[in-house]
Amino acid sequence: MVANFSLFFAFYILTPLLPIYLSEHFGATKDVIGMVLSGYAVAALLFRPFSGYIVDSFDRKKVLVFFMLLSFLFYGLYLLAGTLLLFALVRTLHGGPFGASTVANSTVAIDVLPSSRRNEGIGYYGLSNNIATAIAPTVGIALYKYCGNFNVLFVVALLFSLLSAVVAAMVKLPQRAPVADKKKLSLDRFFLTRGWFLGVNMVFFALCYGILSNYLAIYAKEVMGITGGSGTFFLLLSSGLILSRLQGGKSLREGKLTRHAGVGVLISTVGYTVFIISPNLVCFYASAMLVGLGNGHMWPAFQNMIISVAHHNERGTANSTLLTSWDLGMGLGIVLGGVIAEYFGYSAAFWSVVGVHVAGVVMYFTVTRKLFVERRLS
């Protein structure tokens, strides 16, 4: 949890301020800023399936520490990137080790948890990046306002990235048998074919969150007249994520994964609907809590479900499959949300969120839940 918190803190302390840095330091235009920052997500998306194969095929602790140290080095390169092209290259390449680190760390977390507490433990483990997501942007903005120096932010990110690697190196892992009788280039080494239904279903929910997280601020400003409430919205959303993980520990411990996931996707649907159906301040902030509560129930349940249909030597692949599906959905949400908003307005974009999320809920209750029960390994 400490390693994961440090990893995500280093990432999110820079995220809200990089557009300002690119604009002020390099004079980049809005479209160029978008291209530079999107490279990171594309690299993470492309590298995740291979990182799952690497995590399952080699010593997981060594893989984890290697990629965390590599991510640490890239934060140092930010300080040395003197041109926009060089910064874009460093930022894009950084997506690979960061994506691999998240896969490796979550897989190692599963390995160190006792099997009797695994479902519950994964839920608590997720608190670490929820807390980092909630506080790191606030800390970053406060530091920038105080010193006005981006190098300070890069150094802080560098130190937290180093901390993640140091802590990961201290973790003691149980012995694990090497992978045997596997074709190195078979599809199931890069994508967990037994869990395809969970991955496809996750794309629906990630697409909705991609639209919400990227177009919330401009929708609030143009449609609702709210100019400074997006920070509070995400703080409440993070609070909902944290609360749901604490509250849902008992349900996960008892192995009620399908019910836990079902409750989560239904609560999220209510949250997205409240957001768009009544554009006022009360519903705006209430929807943040509801979406946070829903996603906080859904994510650990889905992660436990995909781990439960994977063999022990496929946990890295299972994690990378779920994370790749989330990345793909987020990317589709950013693109489709922008297209819909351009031609039909932001209200139409958020109504499409409700429609897609309802479709995802229908898929979960009619297909995903049934296939999980059939394919779950004892």
Rosetta blueprint (number, residue, H / E / L):
1 M L
2 V H
3 A H
4 N H
5 F H
6 S H
7 L H
8 F H
9 F H
10 A H
11 F H
12 Y H
13 I L
14 L L
15 T L
16 P L
17 L L
18 L H
19 P H
20 I H
21 Y H
22 L H
23 S H
24 E H
25 H H
26 F H
27 G L
28 A L
29 T L
30 K H
31 D H
32 V H
33 I H
34 G H
35 M H
36 V H
37 L H
38 S H
39 G H
40 Y H
41 A H
42 V H
43 A H
44 A H
45 L H
46 L H
47 F H
48 R H
49 P H
50 F H
51 S H
52 G H
53 Y H
54 I H
55 V H
56 D H
57 S H
58 F L
59 D L
60 R H
61 K H
62 K H
63 V H
64 L H
65 V H
66 F H
67 F H
68 M H
69 L H
70 L H
71 S H
72 F H
73 L H
74 F H
75 Y H
76 G H
77 L H
78 Y H
79 L H
80 L H
81 A L
82 G L
83 T L
84 L H
85 L H
86 L H
87 F H
88 A H
89 L H
90 V H
91 R H
92 T H
93 L H
94 H H
95 G H
96 G H
97 P H
98 F H
99 G H
100 A H
101 S H
102 T H
103 V H
104 A H
105 N H
106 S H
107 T H
108 V H
109 A H
110 I H
111 D H
112 V H
113 L L
114 P L
115 S H
116 S H
117 R H
118 R H
119 N H
120 E H
121 G H
122 I H
123 G H
124 Y H
125 Y H
126 G L
127 L H
128 S H
129 N H
130 N H
131 I H
132 A H
133 T H
134 A H
135 I H
136 A H
137 P H
138 T H
139 V H
140 G H
141 I H
142 A H
143 L H
144 Y H
145 K H
146 Y H
147 C H
148 G L
149 N L
150 F H
151 N H
152 V H
153 L H
154 F H
155 V H
156 V H
157 A H
158 L H
159 L H
160 F H
161 S H
162 L H
163 L H
164 S H
165 A H
166 V H
167 V H
168 A H
169 A H
170 M L
171 V L
172 K L
173 L L
174 P L
175 Q L
176 R L
177 A L
178 P L
179 V L
180 A L
181 D L
182 K L
183 K L
184 K L
185 L L
186 S L
187 L H
188 D H
189 R H
190 F L
191 F L
192 L L
193 T H
194 R H
195 G H
196 W H
197 F H
198 L H
199 G H
200 V H
201 N H
202 M H
203 V H
204 F H
205 F H
206 A H
207 L H
208 C H
209 Y H
210 G H
211 I H
212 L H
213 S H
214 N H
215 Y H
216 L H
217 A H
218 I H
219 Y H
220 A H
221 K H
222 E H
223 V H
224 M H
225 G L
226 I L
227 T L
228 G L
229 G L
230 S H
231 G H
232 T H
233 F H
234 F H
235 L H
236 L H
237 L H
238 S H
239 S H
240 G H
241 L H
242 I H
243 L H
244 S H
245 R H
246 L H
247 Q H
248 G L
249 G H
250 K H
251 S H
252 L H
253 R H
254 E L
255 G L
256 K L
257 L H
258 T H
259 R H
260 H H
261 A H
262 G H
263 V H
264 G H
265 V H
266 L H
267 I H
268 S H
269 T H
270 V H
271 G H
272 Y H
273 T H
274 V H
275 F H
276 I H
277 I H
278 S L
279 P L
280 N L
281 L H
282 V H
283 C H
284 F H
285 Y H
286 A H
287 S H
288 A H
289 M H
290 L H
291 V H
292 G H
293 L H
294 G H
295 N H
296 G H
297 H H
298 M H
299 W H
300 P H
301 A H
302 F H
303 Q H
304 N H
305 M H
306 I H
307 I H
308 S H
309 V L
310 A L
311 H L
312 H H
313 N H
314 E H
315 R H
316 G H
317 T H
318 A H
319 N H
320 S H
321 T H
322 L H
323 L H
324 T H
325 S H
326 W H
327 D H
328 L H
329 G H
330 M H
331 G H
332 L H
333 G H
334 I H
335 V H
336 L H
337 G H
338 G H
339 V H
340 I H
341 A H
342 E H
343 Y H
344 F H
345 G L
346 Y H
347 S H
348 A H
349 A H
350 F H
351 W H
352 S H
353 V H
354 V H
355 G H
356 V H
357 H H
358 V H
359 A H
360 G H
361 V H
362 V H
363 M H
364 Y H
365 F H
366 T H
367 V H
368 T H
369 R H
370 K H
371 L H
372 F H
373 V H
374 E H
375 R H
376 R L
377 L L
378 S L
